[in-house]
Amino acid sequence: MDRKVVLSTAYLPPIQYFAKLLAYDVVYIESAENYAKQSYRNRCTILSANGPLNLSVPAVKSLGNHTPITMVGIDNSSEWQKNHWRAVESAYRSSPFFDFGADLLLPFYTQRFENLFELNMELLKVLLGFIGVVVDVRFTTTYLTSYPEEYHDCRYFIHPKRSFKADDHMVWVEYYQVFSDRFGFVPNLSVIDLIFNEGLGATSILKSMNK
């Protein structure tokens, strides 16, 4: 039987999320839910010279809290792309694989996006392509509050306000980080932290994190 996981959409997902992508035979991305604020759906965390830094894509909810996730827009009047790229460049320009990562990500900060779900999926496709992993990604068509046992439902488990240390399906593996001399190792940052610091070695590290 195929191993299945259900994930929310996520902006530059955390390592915990990316490890799930590699651990399951089939990945379902939730596309039938309503937008949930203060989640990874529109935010990520990178490691800056001053410590962990949250970056959020400004969301436009045309129907308020009942806006379907696939209808959530992006407020492009805020210059969020310029601010995010400036933060990413400042944080990782001295990392070993910055040039590779910059080529990968820069187009997303120069091209205008109107829809959050589309932005997230395009980023996910490019990131998976970079690490050389083929994932069977499907989309939910109906919202379910819970799933049968054969599905690992991580939609709300992988969340900024929930402890990733409670994930007993993972082993946390340390890797090189630019600012480890200041902060020690900081786990579960955006997967771009792993890519900038380890390059193609990110794939084996992610695989080694899954029990």
JOPE-V760640 format. One record per run of one state. SS is the DSSP state (H for helix, E for strand, C for the rest). FROM is the first residue (numbers start at 1). TO is the last residue. If there is no record, write none. Layout:
SS | FROM | TO
SS | FROM | TO
This chain:
C | 1 | 3
E | 4 | 7
C | 8 | 13
E | 14 | 14
H | 15 | 23
C | 24 | 25
E | 26 | 29
C | 30 | 33
E | 34 | 34
C | 35 | 42
E | 43 | 48
C | 49 | 50
E | 51 | 56
C | 57 | 58
E | 59 | 60
C | 61 | 63
H | 64 | 66
C | 67 | 67
E | 68 | 68
H | 69 | 71
C | 72 | 72
E | 73 | 74
C | 75 | 75
H | 76 | 78
C | 79 | 79
H | 80 | 92
C | 93 | 97
H | 98 | 109
C | 110 | 114
E | 115 | 115
H | 116 | 131
C | 132 | 135
E | 136 | 139
C | 140 | 150
E | 151 | 153
C | 154 | 163
H | 164 | 166
C | 167 | 169
E | 170 | 170
C | 171 | 179
H | 180 | 183
C | 184 | 189
E | 190 | 190
H | 191 | 208
C | 209 | 209
E | 210 | 210
C | 211 | 211
